[in-house]
Amino acid sequence: MSTTTVDRMTRDVHLSGKDLMGMVQLRPKDIGSFAIVPGPKERLDSLVKKMENPVKNFSFMEYNMFTGNINGTRVTAINGGRFAADTAITTEILCSAEVKTLIRIGSCGALRKDIKIGDFIMTTGCVRGDGVSPYYVDDKFVTLPDANLTQKLTAIAKNVASTAGLTVHEGKVWSTDAILRETKEVVNKVIDQGAIGVDMVSAPFLTIAQTYKIPAVSILAVSDNLITGQMGFINPDYYMAEGMLIQMAMELIKQLEGK
């Protein structure tokens, strides 16, 4: 008679954020106190051009991390992912490397008719529809950005946006993994939960930061509108707003540093 042996995992975790740091040869002393986290590589490239003496910390798969000086402050930047799963990887690396402040500059769809392409949504909370955050927290957990960072960045964003006739809207953001399943049945349910925007990143980004007790904030440029059906990915206002996001993040760091 044959006996089947079932192996069981005994280690607490197979791969940790610190393990990932070792894989990319990153040390806490290699990064700045502040990290600005855009999604696409193109936005990262624009940000790195604003740095003095940028040094590439690592390239790993499609991720690139740089650290340099912005207005005399040491700042790290990484294209932190477009989706929940890869966002979790880069956020874990940053948190494990003991970054002190996380600033997400991303894009989103709008869930209100009055929100225009190129406007901004300041994330005040999240409706978690992603597949990552349930592995970190239970259903009762309330995902929130840091209140002080949000207050300061909101004021900065409103000042910057007003110069171009754009508006900063404040509200919850729904993060989803299923961009092609944004049906009216699903979307209307999250609107009823208070969401005014949708992305694929803010919930895992802010949730993981909260579990590490690292202050984090998320501001998003509006690229499309689910209510009107408008697509703005070739709209000049959207690309102008992307550039403004970098300006806003830099101004926040400058203000936090008292410069």
N, C-alpha and C positions, 0 to 999 in steps of 0.2 A: 504494500500500500504506500502510495506517495503522499508526502505532506507538503502543502504549500506554505511558505513562510512569507508573512507580510511585514515588510520593513516599515518602521515608523521614524519620523524625523524627531530628533531630540534637541537639536539646537533651537534657540529662540527665533532666529531669523536667518534665512539663507544669505541675503545680501542687504547690507545697511547703507545709509548715506555715507558713513565713514569709509566703508569698503569702496564705494564709488570714488571718493576723494583719493584713496590710495591708487585706484586704477588709472586716474588721470594725473596723478602725482601733484595734487593740490594740497597746500598747507594753509592754515588760517592766516599766517602772516603774509601770504601772497595776495590777499584780497583787501579791498577797502572796507570801511565801516558801512558804506552805503552800496546797495546794488540796484541798478536800474534794469528792469527785465522787459524788453520788447519781445514780440513773438517772432516775426520773420527776420531772416538774416539781413534783408535790405534795410530794415529799420535799425538793426544793430550797427550796420556799416555807417549809417548817417550819424549815429550816436558816437561811435569811435572817432569820427572825424572831428568831433568837438573836444576830444581829449588831448592833453599834452602828454607826450611820451607814453603812448599806450603800449603795454606789453601783453602779448597773447599768453594767457595762463594755460590754455589747452584747446585742442580741437578733438572732439570725440563724437563719432558718427556725424550728425548734422549740426551739433552744438559747437559754438565757439565762445570762449570767455576771454575778455580783455580787462585789464586794470590800468588806469591812468589817472591823471589829475584833471579836475574840472574846477576852475576858479579857486585853485589852491587846495582842493580837497581830494583825497584819494577815493576813487569811485570804481566799482566793478560793474561791467555790463555783460550780459549773456542773452543770446536769443533763446528765451526760456521755454519754448515750445508753443505749438499751435493747438494742441489737444490736451485733454486731461492727463493721459498716461505719460507723455513726455514732459509735460509741465511738472508732474510729480517728481520725476527724476532730477530735473535741474533745481527745483525748489529744495529737495532733500540735500543736494550737494551744497547749495548756498547756506542752508540752515546748519548743516553739519560743519561747515567751514566757519561758523560763528559770525556771520554777517550781522550787523546791528540793526539795519533798516532795509526793508524791501519795498521797491516802488515798481508796480506793474503799469506799463503803458501799452495798451492793446486796442483792439477794435471790437465792435459789436453790432448787432442788429437792434433796431428800435421796436418797441412794442406799444408805441403811442403815435397817433397821427401827427401831433404837433412837433414831434422830434425830427429835425431835418438831417439830411446827409451833411456830415461835417460838424454837427453838434457834438457835444461831449456828454457822457454819462459818468457821474461820480458814483462809484459803487458804495452803497451804505449797508449792504447786506446781500445774502445770496439765497436763491432757491436752488438747492443742489439736485441736479439731474444727471450728474456725471457718474461714471462707474468707479472712480478712484476714492473719493472722500468717504464712502461707506466702509472702507477698510481702515480708516483712521478714527472715525467718530460714529456715534449711533444717531438714530433719526431725530432725537431730541436736541442734539447739539445745534447751537445757533452760530452760524458762520458770520463773522463780522470783521471789517477792517479796523485798524487802530483809530480811535476817535480823534486823537490829537492830530495825527497825520492827515486824516480826512478833512478836518476843519481847516487846517492850514492850506492844503492843496486845493480845496474848493475855492478859497478866496483867491489864490494865485490863478487858478484856471479861469475863473470868471473875469478877472482883469485882463488876462491874455486873450481870451475868446472874444471879449467885447470889441477889441481892436479890429476884428474881422467880421463883426456882426453875427457871430455865432453864440450859441447858448449852452450853458452848463446845466444839465438836469441831474437831480439827485434822487437815487432810488435803488431798489434791489435789482440784481442781475441774475438771471437764470442761466446756469451753465449746463450744457447738454453735450452728449457724445454723438447724437444722431442728427446731424445737420439736415439730412434728407427726410427726416421724419418729424419736421416741424409742422405738423398738421394743425388745423384749426381746433380740433378737440384737445390736443396736447397744449397748444399755445394759450388757449383761453383759460385753461386750468391754472397755468402759472401766472397769468395776468391777474387772476382772482387771488393769487397769493402775494400780489404786490409787485411783481416784476415789471420793470419798464424797459429792460434791455435783455439781450441774449448773447452769450459768448460760449466758449468751450474751455475756459481757463480759470476765471476768477474764483470759482468755488474751490477747486483743489488747491490753488495757489494760496488763498487766504486761510483755508482750513489747516493746511500743513504748517503755515507760519504760526497760526494760533497754537497748535499742539507743541511747537517749539518755543512758544512765548516770545516770538520775535515780531516787533511792530511791522505791519505791512499795510499797503494801500493800493487801490486799483482804480485807474481812470482810463476810459475807453473812448475812442473816436467812432462815431456812428458811420457805418459803411453801407447799410441798407435798412429798409423798413418793412417789417413783416405785416404790418396792418395795411399799408398802402400798396405793397408789392414793389416799391421802388428799389432799384439796385444802383449803388453809387460807386462801384469799384473803379470806374473811369471818370468819376466826378472830380473836378479840380478842388472842390471844397474838402473832399475827403483827404486828398493828399496834402493839402495845406494843413488840415487838422493833425495829420500824422506828425508833421514837422513841429507843430505847436506842442504836442505831447512831450517831445524832448525838451523844449524850452521850459515847460511847466515843471518837469522833474528836476531839471538843473536849478531852477529858481527855488524849489522846495529845499533842496540840499543846501543851497546858499543861505536860505533863511534859517534852517535848523542849525547851521554852523555859525550863525550870527555875523555873516559877512555882508 
